[in-house]
Amino acid sequence: MPKVINAKGLGCGVPVIMAKKALENHDEVTVIVDDTPNLENLKILARYNRCFVDVMRDMDNSYLIKIKKMDN
């Protein structure tokens, strides 16, 4: 089951740290953020860790970023 992290309103960098820690114990993490810098930083984290990343925009203008480890 994927881990869901609600990181709306958190400062820059905090959602990345939360996602990185969650990926240590989960194969899939969904992070919800409400600003573009956190979105971009999470995409960088996913690429750096060779993960699949999918971004959806919610009706309240928040972003749902699904980060999934790729099968080796």
N, C-alpha and C positions, 0 to 999 in steps of 0.2 A: 504494500500500500504506500502510495507516495506521501511524503511529508509536505504539509502546507504551512507556509510562513506568511503571516500578515505583517508586512513591514511598512505599511502606509504611515507616513508622517515621521519616519525615522531619518536621522541625518545620513549624509552621504558616507558610504563605506560600511555602515552597520548592516544593511541587508546582505552585502557581499560576505561579510564575516559569518553571518547567520547561515547563509546558504552553503558556504564552504564547510562549516562544521556539520551541517545536516548531511552533506554528501559523503561524509566519512562513514555514516551508518545507514544510508539509504541510497538506492539506485536511482530514485526519481524524487525531485524536489520541485514544488511549485511555490514561487515567491510572488507576493502581491505588493506592488509599489505604486506610488502616485506621482512620481516625477521622472523626467527623462534621464538625468545623470545616473540615478540608481539603475534604471533600465539598461543603459549602455554599459555600466560597470558589471552588471550581472551577465550580459552577453559576452563580455570579455572573459569573465571567470569561466563561463561554460566552454568557450573556445580553447582557453588555456588548458583546461582539464580534459579536452577532447570529448566533450559532451554534446549531445543533440540539444538544441535550444529552439523553443517555439514561443512566440509572443502573441498574446491576444489582448485587445483593448476592451475593457469592460464599459458598461453604460455610464458609470460614474467617473469615467476618464482615468481609471486606474489601469495598470498593466498587470496581466497574469503571465509570468515567465515560467515556462516549464523547462526544467533542466533534467536531462536524462542521460545516464552513463551509456555509452555505446558498448555493444557486445564486442568482445575481443575475438 
